[in-house]
Amino acid sequence: MYDLDNRAAQDTGYLFEPILAHSIGGIPVSAQKSPIKRHTDAQKGRQVDCIRGSRAYEFKLRVTMASSGQGRWKEERDFPADCHRSGYEPVLVVLDPTPNPKLDELCDEFRKYGGHAYIGDEAWKHLESEAGTTMAVFLEKYVRGPLTALMEFADNIPYDLTLQYRDTNVIISIGEEQLIIDRSQAGVQTDKEAPPLPDDVADDLPGMS
């Protein structure tokens, strides 16, 4: 599903990204509180997965070749430039090293603006070094371990996976198992930014009060 829809793991990302941020001593920042301003509109901030000191982190489970709607790919590519203009060092952390040209392009953009890109094992090494000894154990047990197990399971999924759209339902079938997703108007979430974080989330970040 990653390769069909680049938002397929959105909920998984929302679960792990704040954990990664706090583990390395940073915090996630909403667009309303963000010190990273858009070059297209200096009055608007950009949501950031993690800010720690002068570094602005973008966490990703995987970067794929899936098509990206509503100009999202341009948004992705603009992130390091906006960080640089705002006085921050952009850092890309991608946990799954599956290669593709979009990943290479994104890494080049981060390095172009004085940032860094950590992929796969290098990403985990970076997170563990920033987290310190105690939190590195936490990351290994509660983040890397479960994600690795999930990816290993995914590698063994039977090939008879089917997708169907009937009435207002999307039906995903793997063998005899089915997942039915209601896509009626009442159940649809629009493709917009995640719900805003609490107003006091950035109170401990210098310059953000």
Summary of the structure (lengths in Angstrom):
residues: 209
radius of gyration: 18.2
end to end distance: 39.9
largest distance: 54.2
contacts: 560
relative contact order: 0.14
helix: 37%
strand: 23%
